[in-house]
Amino acid sequence: MIAQQIKPQFSYCADACYLMRNQIILSAYKMIAKKYQQTQLNLILFGSQTDMQSVQSILYKMNLDKQVVIRSQIASAELEAIYKSSLGLLIPLNPASQLDVARFSQKIAEYLATGRPIITSDVGEIPYYFKNRENAMVVDYTPAAYADAMSELVDNPDWASRIGKCGYDVGRKYFDCRKNGKRIIAFWENI
């Protein structure tokens, strides 16, 4: 892992339609933006032009259009650079959503590979791999809890990097495709 300049920014990658239905990140960031005006939220979004315009409209109504940057259709290298330079990477999982409870988002592994801390909720498989404030920020599914976690990372960037490193180690241990690929091959060979 190559060290990169950490900026006072948070990043979230999702479908624009999902963000519109589930605005916890925007509500949390609105709290952060008041306290830390130098921060930025990167929304790496995909979706229809109509959905992208709707997100812009929501940001304008929330008075966040100056501190939230929407990016889409960016190269992998640029996406990785955004992630690696972020104080934290956001992956809100809703305990009331059967989809979030039943799945393990690939986005988690993608985020962990960058060595930056994730902020997520104690949903589904999360408690089997992550401990709050050790290898991730695992918080209640409320805007206030997400904002508090973001605030802690802003106030303690070195600690944020340590959490990110521990999260990276979890990713290497459990989610490395090369290790898991070898395990699958060995399994099939022993059947």
N, C-alpha and C positions, 0 to 999 in steps of 0.2 A: 504494500500500500504506500503510495507516494503522498506525502503531506501536501495539503493544498490550503490556500488562504481561506479561512472561514469568514463568512460575511454575516451580518445580522439579518439573516433571512431564513424563512421556512419554505418548504416545498411540498407540493401535493400533486400527484399525477392521477387523473381519473377521467372518466367520461363526463362531458359537460352536463349531460342529462342527469347523471347520478348526483352531481354537485348541486344542481338546482333542487332536486328532491330532498337532499340531505345537506342542509346548510350549516351543520355544526362547526365546520372549519372556518367558514366566513364569520359566524357569530363569535367564535373564540378569537379569531384574528382581530376583529373589531375592538375587543377588549385590550388586546396587546398593542394595537396601533395607537390607542389613546395614551398608554403608559410609555411606550417606546416608539417615538415617532421616526427614529432612524431605521426601523425594521422594514422588511419587505416580505410579501408573500408571493411566491411563484406558483402559479397554477399551470401545470402542464396538462393541457386538455385535448381531447379528441371528441369529435362529434359533428353534427350538422352545423351549417352556417347559422341557421335559426337558433339552435341551442347556444352557440357561441355568443350570438348577439344578446340572447336572454341573460346569459351570465354577465355580460358587460352592463346590461341594464340593472341587474341586481347590485352589482358593485357600485354603480353610480347612485342608486337609491340608498345604499348603506354608507355612502360617502367614503368608499374605499378605493375608488378608481385611480387614485394617485399612488397608493402604496401596494397595490396588487398588480402584478404583471402576468398577463396571460401569454402563454407560449404554446404553439402547436406545430406539428409536423417538423420537429427538429431532429437533427442528426443524433445518433447514439452518443457520440463523443461530447456533444453539447449537453445532452441530458445528463450524462455522467458527471460532467463538470459542475452543473447546477446542483446535483445531489451532493457531491463531495464538498462543495463550498457552503452548504447550508448548515445552520445550527441544528436543525432537526427536520426529520421527514415524517409527514403526517399520514397515518392510515387509520381513519376512524372506522371502527367496527361496531355495529349497532347490535346490542344484545337482544333487541326485539325483532331483529331480522333473521328469519330462519336461514336465509342464504349466508349471512355473515357467520352464523353459529356453525353451520355445516361445512363451510369451505375453509381452506387455508390459502389465502391469497398469495399468488406468486410475487406480487408486489413486495411482500415482506422480504423475500430472498433477494430481490433486486435492490431494495433499499439497504439491507444489511451488507451487501457486497461493497458498498461505498465507505463503510467505516463511520458513518454518521448515525446518531441515535434516532430511533423511531419513537413516535408518540402514537400509542394505540390504546385499545380498551381490552379488558379481561374477558374476551369472548372466544368461544370455541377452543381451539388448540393453543391459544396464546399462553395460558398459565403453565403449560407443559414445557415451554421453552424459555419463557421470559420472567424475570423478577424485576419489579418496579425499582427504578433508580439504581439498578445494578447493570443490566444489559439492555434496558429499554425503559421508556417512560410508559408505564401501564396505568391508565387513569380511568376514572368513571366516565361514562358516555354522556358528558354534559359540556357545554361550551366553557363554563367556568373551570372545570377540571383540565380541559385541554389548554386553556389560557394560562392556568397556573403552571402547568408543565413547560409551556413555551417560555414563560417568564423565568422559571428556574434556569433554563438553558441560556437565556440572554444574560442573566446575572452571573452565570458560572460557565463560561465557554470551555475552560480546561476540563472541568468535570464532565461537560457534555461530550468532549472528545474521548474521555475515558469510557463513558457509557457506550459510545459508538464503537470503540475498539472491542469492548466486551461483547457487544451485539455481533460484530464482525466475526468474532471467535465462535459464537453460537452458529452463525451461518456456515462457517467452514466445517464445523463438526457435523451438523445435521443436514445441510441443504446443498452441499457441494455435489454437482451433477456427476463429476468424475468418480468420486467415492461411491455414490449411490448407484451409478451405472455398473461399476464393478460388482457391487453387492447383488444387483439384479442378474447379471450374467452368471455369477456363482450360484445363485438360487436356481436358475434354469438348468445349469449344468448338473446340479445335484438332484434333479427331479427324476 
